Amino acid sequence: MFTESSKRTLHNKKIPVMKTIELKTNIMCGSCIAKVTPVLNETIGENNWKVDTSNPKKVLSVKTENLNEQDVIKAVEKAGYKAEILS
């Protein structure tokens, strides 16, 4: 059983939760990836995203603790491409 003081300690502790966001994009090839890399690295972080260009939906996978789908979509659009939530 938790004491009152141990409950406060547990409630004040933030535990980061890594989630994966997957979006359908129109990022088709290596040249496209090169174009979006600076923007996605700045927004998402280097090595926290990848695009599967062999998938017909050109799926962008993002690992993040604090971004949501709309944040990632805005970053892709800033780089000149489109992204949408997978259906």
Backbone torsions as a table, in degrees:
resi	resn	phi	psi	omega
1	MET	NA	139.8	179.4
2	PHE	-83.5	140.9	171.0
3	THR	-84.3	168.5	-179.7
4	GLU	-59.8	-42.0	-178.9
5	SER	-68.3	-34.6	179.0
6	SER	-71.6	-30.1	176.7
7	LYS	-64.1	-42.9	179.4
8	ARG	-62.4	-40.9	179.8
9	THR	-62.6	-43.1	-180.0
10	LEU	-67.0	-39.3	-178.3
11	HIS	-72.0	-29.5	-178.6
12	ASN	-83.1	-12.7	-177.5
13	LYS	-85.0	125.5	178.1
14	LYS	-93.8	127.0	178.1
15	ILE	-110.4	112.3	-179.5
16	PRO	-66.2	138.2	179.6
17	VAL	-118.5	118.0	178.5
18	MET	-84.8	130.6	177.2
19	LYS	-125.7	160.4	177.8
20	THR	-112.9	128.7	175.8
21	ILE	-108.4	132.5	176.6
22	GLU	-122.4	128.6	-178.0
23	LEU	-129.7	145.9	172.0
24	LYS	-80.7	134.4	-178.7
25	THR	-131.9	176.6	170.7
26	ASN	-112.9	30.3	175.5
27	ILE	-84.9	105.3	-166.2
28	MET	-96.5	-28.3	-169.0
29	CYS	-150.7	-178.2	179.5
30	GLY	-60.7	-36.4	177.9
31	SER	-65.6	-38.5	176.7
32	CYS	-64.7	-43.6	179.2
33	ILE	-61.4	-41.9	178.5
34	ALA	-60.4	-36.1	-179.0
35	LYS	-71.2	-38.0	-177.9
36	VAL	-84.8	-17.0	-174.6
37	THR	-53.9	-49.9	-178.6
38	PRO	-58.9	-42.2	-177.8
39	VAL	-69.4	-45.7	-178.5
40	LEU	-69.0	-37.1	176.4
41	ASN	-62.6	-39.8	179.8
42	GLU	-67.6	-42.2	-175.6
43	THR	-81.4	-44.3	-170.9
44	ILE	-101.7	-34.6	-177.4
45	GLY	109.4	139.2	-179.7
46	GLU	-60.5	140.4	179.9
47	ASN	68.3	13.7	177.2
48	ASN	-108.1	8.6	179.8
49	TRP	-149.5	158.5	174.1
50	LYS	-158.2	154.9	177.6
51	VAL	-118.1	128.3	176.4
52	ASP	-93.4	92.2	-177.9
53	THR	-74.8	-11.9	176.7
54	SER	-82.3	-16.6	176.4
55	ASN	-77.9	133.9	179.9
56	PRO	-56.7	-25.4	179.7
57	LYS	-91.5	0.7	178.3
58	LYS	49.0	60.0	-170.4
59	VAL	-73.7	126.0	172.3
60	LEU	-94.7	121.0	176.8
61	SER	-108.2	130.5	-176.8
62	VAL	-126.9	131.4	172.5
63	LYS	-104.4	124.0	-174.9
64	THR	-150.9	156.1	174.2
65	GLU	-101.1	-29.3	-169.8
66	ASN	-130.0	-4.5	178.8
67	LEU	-91.8	155.0	173.2
68	ASN	-116.3	179.5	-176.7
69	GLU	-57.6	-42.2	-177.9
70	GLN	-65.5	-35.6	176.6
71	ASP	-61.3	-43.4	-178.6
72	VAL	-70.0	-41.8	177.9
73	ILE	-59.1	-43.0	178.8
74	LYS	-62.4	-38.7	179.4
75	ALA	-66.1	-42.6	178.6
76	VAL	-63.1	-43.6	179.6
77	GLU	-64.9	-35.7	177.0
78	LYS	-61.0	-31.9	178.9
79	ALA	-83.2	-3.0	176.0
80	GLY	96.6	16.4	-179.3
81	TYR	-123.5	175.6	-179.4
82	LYS	-114.0	148.3	174.6
83	ALA	-145.7	147.5	177.8
84	GLU	-148.6	158.3	-180.0
85	ILE	-65.8	135.2	178.4
86	LEU	-62.5	139.0	177.9
87	SER	-112.4	NA	NA
